[in-house]
Amino acid sequence: MEIIITLVFSSAMLVFMIYPAMKIVEFLETKMNISDKMYNILTVVVTIVLSLIIGIGLYYL
């Protein structure tokens, strides 16, 4: 049950975490050479990771 509630919280945060994820990947792009395909993949992965972190934080808050 804990996992389901955490995923519900995380799914609600997906939309709000897109902008920070884009900014993080843009920062990484200034430090190293990233292709367009890798940029898109990193943005999606970082968005999911950030929303999971926020979801876990909301569950245990």
N, C-alpha and C positions, 0 to 999 in steps of 0.2 A: 504494500500500500504506500510505503514511503517513496518508492521509485515513481509510482504513478503521479503522486502529488507533485513531486519535484519536476517531472516532465511537463505537467500542466503549467506550473509556474514558468518553466523554461520556454514553453511554446508561446506564452504571452509576451515574453521578453525578446523573442526573435526579431520583431520589427524594430524595436528600440536599439538593438545592438548592432544593426547594420552600419550606422554611421561611425561608431568607435572602431569597428573592425576595419572599415575602409581607411580610416586615419592611421591605424596601426600598420596596415599593409603598405600604405604610402610611405610611412616612416622607414619600414624595412626596404622599400624600393630605393630610397635615397642612399641606404647603406650598402646595398648589393644589387646586382643586375638580375631583374626578375622579368620573365616573359609574360605576355598577356594571358596566356593560358594558366600559368602558375599564379598570376595575380588574382584571377577569378577563383581558382581553387583555394588559395590562401584566404581570400575574403570570406568564402562560405565556411571554411573550417574554423576560422577565428570567430565568426559570428556565432556558430553553434557552441564553441567552447565558452565564449563569454556569456551566452544565455544560460548554459548549464551551470556556470559558476554563480550567476545571479539567482537562478532557481534554487540551487542548494542553499545559498545564503538566506533566501526568503523562507525556505522550509525550516531552517534551524534558528531563525530570528525570533 
